[in-house]
Amino acid sequence: MRADQPSARERDILEAWITETTPDEIVAAWADQAYTLRELVGALHRAGVTEGRWTWKLNRWVENPEAAEP
């Protein structure tokens, strides 16, 4: 999550997380302070995981939190 250059394993974990997770799980992990949404989006970008089930929504929310619901 915080690696500047994620390993292949870390990338696979992030890709699996964003592909298989539900919005409730994303919010629950955020509420448990596992990450901020900005940290999650940054980690996904650093890992090259820019397409996925929820990436567009996360990007939109981070860019303009008032315009999108989490």
CORBELHU-V206513 format. One record per residue. SS is DSSP state (~ for helix, > for strand, _ for the rest). PHI is phi in whole degrees, -180 to 180 (999 if undefined). BURIAL is 1 if it has 16 or more other C-alpha atoms within 10 Angstrom, else 0. Layout:
BEGIN
ss-><SS & SS>
phi-><PHI & PHI>
burial-><BURIAL & BURIAL>
END
This chain:
BEGIN
ss-><_ & _ & _ & _ & _ & _ & _ & ~ & ~ & ~ & ~ & ~ & ~ & ~ & ~ & ~ & ~ & ~ & ~ & ~ & _ & _ & ~ & ~ & ~ & ~ & ~ & ~ & ~ & ~ & ~ & _ & _ & _ & _ & _ & ~ & ~ & ~ & ~ & ~ & ~ & ~ & ~ & ~ & ~ & _ & _ & _ & _ & _ & _ & _ & _ & ~ & ~ & ~ & ~ & ~ & ~ & ~ & ~ & ~ & _ & _ & _ & _ & _ & _ & _>
phi-><999 & -112 & -69 & -67 & -130 & -61 & -73 & -60 & -65 & -63 & -62 & -62 & -65 & -62 & -64 & -64 & -60 & -75 & -81 & -102 & -80 & -107 & -57 & -63 & -70 & -61 & -69 & -63 & -66 & -64 & -64 & -79 & 63 & -70 & -166 & -91 & -64 & -63 & -64 & -62 & -62 & -60 & -63 & -62 & -66 & -61 & -84 & 79 & -95 & -112 & -126 & 174 & -58 & -119 & -62 & -63 & -68 & -63 & -59 & -63 & -67 & -66 & -69 & -151 & -58 & -74 & -91 & -136 & -82 & -65>
burial-><1 & 0 & 0 & 0 & 0 & 1 & 0 & 0 & 0 & 0 & 1 & 0 & 0 & 1 & 1 & 0 & 0 & 1 & 0 & 0 & 0 & 0 & 0 & 0 & 0 & 1 & 1 & 0 & 0 & 0 & 0 & 0 & 0 & 0 & 1 & 0 & 1 & 0 & 0 & 1 & 1 & 1 & 1 & 1 & 0 & 1 & 1 & 0 & 1 & 1 & 0 & 0 & 0 & 1 & 1 & 0 & 0 & 1 & 1 & 0 & 1 & 1 & 0 & 0 & 0 & 0 & 0 & 0 & 0 & 0>
END
